[in-house]
Amino acid sequence: MPVILFALLATLLQASAKPSARVANAQVQQSQTQLTAQDLEELRAEAEAGVATAQLKLALAYATGDGIPMDAHAAFQWCEKAAEQGNADAEAELGVMYRTALGVDEDKHMAVLWYLQASKLGNANAMFNLGGAYYNGDGVFIDDSLSYAWFVLAKEAGSRQAAEAVARDESDLTPAQITGGYNDIANLCEKGEEVPKNESEAASWRERAAKLGDTNAQIAFANMLLDGRGVAKDFAKAQYWCQKAANFGDRRGVYCMGHIYQEGLGVSADAKKARKWYSLAEMKGDIPAMRALAAMDVSGEGAKRNLVAAALLYSRLAAVNDKDAIEQAAALKKIMSANDWGEVLRILPQYKIDPAKFSLAVQRVTSP
């Protein structure tokens, strides 16, 4: 992570505020040494030559009155020049200027955009300010889990203020909000749009949330283990987490167990066990399990071939707008007997599906 050279402004949470209050203030960090006239002359020459760090330092001088009369407008202009060159510190400071109306009209949305820009480069101040934005609802909706996530990331990047915010949040937030924050961090690391992309870090945060009982994290981490994404492939460990989620009744965990047995991932392939798991997931309304069972019914994998059962599954998938289901049902109709197709239409009302409408949809696919 880059060293933070200038903390021109910082969005702080008042320590005296009640836990439910979301209040922010802004502070100007004063320089410990006063710039001399010669320092300013040299600094201005570098800034005018396009050196981003000099432009930011000159902005700091104007903002704090360091050896020069305070001029908020000039501070904003020089900071903007540095930010537009991709200087992460300047991007973070420009965000705070928009937030605090320093030399520019207040614009909380623009503040967040500049924080995000700086966060892509690993800027701890920007990450901390994003935590404050989500905590306070400044330019974004209030989101306690995402606020916590940004505070954690800022802490990891070296922000002492963020360390204090994390400690406060961990005493105030619910376990679900904490694991939600871990999942938010993992999502950010996987996407790589708002922080540097790092799938290994994503896997680490998924595992932390999984160990705290979060089923979303358990499934996501299991899939990473199955794919070897961000972590070494480990089928046994993946099965452990899928089973954990399944034990909580999570349909995705149940489906995952079926997939493991169907593909023989770390276990002997067993189509009958796969069908058992898929059937349990299908009863919970799991779409991937319904697709898997339909395909097994068509092929006869793990049980006797059953085209009627397959067609019924495709009809149910079509009812929830599965884009390929009608095509699959139409393909089945071509190889089914008239009696079997009639049986499908007879059973459909049990699933609250109109046989006439389903037949018309299939006919449209099969018609030239």
N, C-alpha and C positions, 0 to 999 in steps of 0.2 A: 504494500500500500504506500502511496506517496506521502512524504512528510508534509504536514500542514504548516506552511510558513507564515501565513497571515490569517488570523481569525478576526476579520474586520468586525463582524457582528455575529451573535449567536442567539438562536431562538431558545429561550430557557423556560422551563416549567417552574412556577413558583412553589417552593418547598412548603410554604405555609398554607397552600390551597387545600381544600378538602379533596379526598380521593375522587369524588364525582365531578369536581370543578375542572374545567379545561381552560386555563388562562395562560397567555404567553406574554412575555415582555422582551424587549430588545436591549442589548447593551453594546457599547462601543468599547473595544479593547484598546486601552491607551498604550502607546509605545513607551518602553522603558528609557529610551534614549532619544533626545531631541535632535532632529535633523538640522544640520547647519545649512547656511546659504549655499555653500559649495556642494554639499551633498545633494541639495535640491536641484541645483543646476545640472549636475552630472546625471541625476535621476531623470530629469525632464528630457535631457538629450537622448538618453537610452529609450525612454518611453516614446518619444517622437520618431525614433528610428525603428520602432515596431517591436521592441523587446517586451514580451508579455509580462514577465516578472516585474520589470520596471514600471510598466503601466499599472499593474496591480498595487505596487508599493506606493506609487504616486497617488492612486485612488485612496489608499489608506491614509496618506498624509492629509489630503483634502478633507477626508471624512472626520478625522480626529483633531485637525488643527496642529499637526506635528510640524512645526517650523514654518508654517504657512497659514494664512487665514482660512478658516473652515469654509468650504464651498461644496455643498451637497451635490449640486448639479455637475460640477467638474469631477467629483468623486465617482458619480454614476457613469459619466462618459468614459473616463479612463478604465474603470472596471469593465464596462461593456466591451471596450476594445480588446482587453486581455481575454475576456470570456469568449469572444468571437474567434479567437485564435486557438481555442480548445484548452486553455489553461483551467485545470480543474478547480483550483482554489478560487480563481476569479468567477467561475461559473457558480460556485457555492455562494460566494459573497454577493453576486448579482441577484441571486434568488432572495437573499435576505434584504437587499435594497428594495426589491419589489414588495416584499412582505411588510417592510417598515416605512415605505414611502420616502426613502432617502434619495432625493434628487430625481424622483420619478413618481408618478401617480401610483398609489397602492394597487397592486394586482396580485392577489393570492394565487390565482391560477398560473400566472407567469412565474411566480416564485417557485411553485412546485416543479414546473417544467425545467427550470434551471437547476434545481436540486437534483432532479433525475439525471440531467445531463452530466453533472459532476459525479454522481454516484456510479455512473458507468465506468468512471476512471478510478473508482475506489476511494473517493473523498469522504473521510470520516465526518467532517462537519456537515456535508450535504445529507449524509445518511441520518445523522442526528436530527437535522432540521426536518427531514421527511417524517421521522418518528413523531416530532412535535406537531407537524401538519396533520397527521392522521389522528393524533391524540386530541388536538383541538378542533379539528374540522376546518382547517385553514386551506381553502382552495380544493379540498377533497372531502369526501364523507368521513365522519368519525368511524374508525375501525380499530378497536383496541388490540386485536391480534396482529394486524399489519403494523400498527404503531410499535408494538413490542418487537416485531420482527426487525424493523428498521433500527430500533435502539440496540438490539443485539448485534446487528451487523456493524453499527457504528462503534460499539464497544470492541468488537473483534478487530476493527480498523484502528483502535487506539484512542477513542474518545473517552475522556474521564467523565465528562458530563453524562454520556450515554451509560456508563457503568452505574451511575447513581440512578438513572431512569430505569434501568433493567432491574436493579435491586428493589425499587419501589413497585414496579409492575409485578414482580414475582411474589410480592406479599399481597397484592391487591387482586390480581386476575385469577379466574377459575382455571383448573387444570385443562379444561377444553380450550380456553383461550390461549394458554401457554403452548399446547400442542398445535393449535391453529397457527400460532406464530412460527413454530418450527416448520410446519408445512408451507407457510408463506415464504420462508427463507429458501426452502428447497425449490419451490416453484420459480423464484427469482433466479436462483443459481442455474437451474435447468434451462430457462429461456435465454438468459444472458442478454436481456434487453435493458435492464435497469441497474444491473451489477455485472461484473465480469463473469462470463459463463464458466461454470465449474461443476461438472456432474459428480465428481468425487465428493465435493462439499454437499451437494444436494443429497447424495446417498447417506452421508453422515447425519444430516438433520432429519431425514426420513427415519433412520434407525432410532434416533433419540426419541422421536415422537412415537414410534412403534413400541418402544420399551415402556412408554407411559400409558399404553393401552389404546392409542388412537388407531381405529380400524382403517381409516383412509391411508394413514402412513404405513400400516402393516401391509396393505395390498400394494401400494406404490413401491415400497422397498422390496417386496417379494418379486415384483415384476422386474425391478432393476437387477436383482440377483439372478433371475431366469435369463435375462438378456445380456448380462455382463456389462451393464451400462453404469459407469461411474464406480463400479466395484467388480471384483472378480466373480465369475459365474460360480454359484454355489446352490445346486438344486436342493440339497438337504436343508439348507438354511431357508431357502425360499418356501419349501414345503412347511417348515415350522411356522413361518409367519402366515401363510395361507390358512393353515389349520387353526392358528390363533384367532384369525378373523372369522373363520367359519364357526368356531366355538361360540363366538358372540352373536351368531346368526346373520352375519353379513353375507349377502348373496354372492358378492364378488369373491369372497374367500371360498365359498362352496364351489363356485365355477372354477376357480383356480385349482382346487383339488382335482376336479374332473379333468382339467387340461393336463395336469401333471401325470395322471394315470393313463390318459389316452396317448400322450406322447412318450411315456416312459422316461420322464425327466428325474433321474436319480432313483427311480423305482422300476420294477419290471412293468412293462406296458400291460395294462389290464383293461380291456374295453368294457367289461362288465362293471368293474368298479368305477370307471369313467362315467358310464351311463347312470349309475346310482347317484353319483355326485351331481351330474348335470340335471338329473330329474329333480333333485332337491332344490337346486338353484332355479330351475324352470318354474317350480311351484311358488317361488318367491318373486316371479316375474322377471328373471334375469334374461335379457335379450341375447347375449352371446351364448348362453346355455341352450336357449331355444333353437338357435341356428345350429349349434353343434349336435343336438339331439335329432333335429330334422335330417341333417346330413347322414347321421348314423342309421336312422330309420330307412333312408333311401339305399344305403350301401349294405345294410344288414350287419353292421359292425356291432359286436357285443350282444346281439339278439337277432331274432328272425326279421327279415326285411318286412317293413310295414309302410306301404305307400300312403295308406289312409292317415296314419298317425303323422307322417311327414307333411301331408297336405294340410292337415288341421293346424300343425305348428306354423306353416307358412301363412295360413289364413290369419292366424293370431298376430304374426309378425306384421303382416300387411295392415292390420287394424291399428297398429302403433306406428304406421308410416315407415316401416323398414323398406328402403328403396328397391331392394332386389327380391322381396318376398313374392310379389305377384308374378314376376318372371319365372321364379322357381316353381310356383304353383302351376303356372301354365305349362311348363316343361313336364311336370309330373302328370298332368291331365292327359298328355299325348301318349303316355305309356300305361295309363291306368285303364281298367275295364270300366264300362258304363256303370256296372253295379257298385264298384268301389267309389267312383266319383259321386254317385248318388248317395252313398253312405256318408261321404264328407259333407254334402249339402244338408243332409238330414241332421247331422250333429251340430252344425254351425250355430244354430240358435242357442245352444247351451252356453256358448261363449259370447252371446249377445251380438252375433254377427249376422247380418242380413244375407241369406243365401243368394237372393236375386242380385243384389249389388255386387257380391263377391264374384258370381258367375259372369256378370257383365264386365267387371274389371279384367278377369282372366280372358274373356272373349276378345277384348280390345287388344290384348297383347298377342293373341294367336291369330287375329284377323290380318290378312295381307294388306 
